[in-house]
Amino acid sequence: MNVDLRGRITRWRQADAGRLAANATANLDRHHPFPGRWMSAIGLICGPALLMTGLLLRSPFHYFFPDQLATYTRHPTLLTAAYACFACGVILLWPAIMTLAQRIVATSPLWGLWGGCLVIVGLFTRTFQFGTDHLAFHLTDSFGLQAMINGIDDYYLAWRDTRWHPFRTLSGPAFYGWVVLAIAAYRSGALGLGRSVALGLMSMLALGTLKGTQIPQSFIAVGGLCIALVPMGIALLRSGPPPTRRAIMWLVAIIAMLVLGALYGPRG
């Protein structure tokens, strides 16, 4: 029995190594011009890192409504920074997921297509939820805490009774999309078993208005995402030459335009 079990484990490891090698070979000469090596690497590294930063900043406080609103009245700058970091992390995940999906497609086209699309749709849903968080916080400044608690209570009831809304319908992919992508990453050989399981843990991350850091589920989910994606981003940075002077000049110009737009752009 022990000999048979060891033999099965050996064959499983050999098959796993074969999948990884086949996927690496299939991706060897595949260079996708969009989103490009640098944008992909930034998304793979900074997306999970910003999510974790947002979780850490709001982790001392109870994760659910109305405690999040009450915490905002005491620590507005901290809560605003926490939710902004989380939202920026969600936005930066789109090039990261696109890059992973492209690697999956090299050996498992259908799995890569569905896994990547479902997760990216889920990212749009989380961005929509951040909009409601942002509005709730800033209306608290105008109307006061108790008025906004009553308002968000009514919003929860209205959202529950809404029969159809695009982001209500698309809430499912924010959870099971990660499972599909994790299975796709393992089957294709884009990721090994451990990192594929870690990727699938993102399905544990809560979704909804004024959802803070749920301990330990939130840290398990985003920690798994860091394990799955950050090493890929570091390897991608190391796989090519540093940026040219022209690319750096364009980057500086774009950052300057964004800063000027934020400082002097139209209000309202």
Buried (B, 14 or more C-beta within 10 A) or exposed (E): EEEEEEEEEEEEEEEBEEBBEBBBEBBEEEEEEEBBBBBBBBBBBBBBBBBBBBBBBBBEBBBEBBEBBBBBBEBBEBBBBBBBBBBBBBBBBBBBBBBBBBBBBBBBEEBBBBBBBBBBBBBBBBBBBBEBBBEBBBBBEEEEBEEBBEBBEEBBEEBEEEEEEEBBEBBBBBBBBBBBBBBBBBBBBBBBBEBBBBBBBBBBBBEBBBBBBBEEBBBBBBBBBBBBBBBBBEEBBEEEEEEEEEEEEEEEEEEEEEEEEEEEEEEE
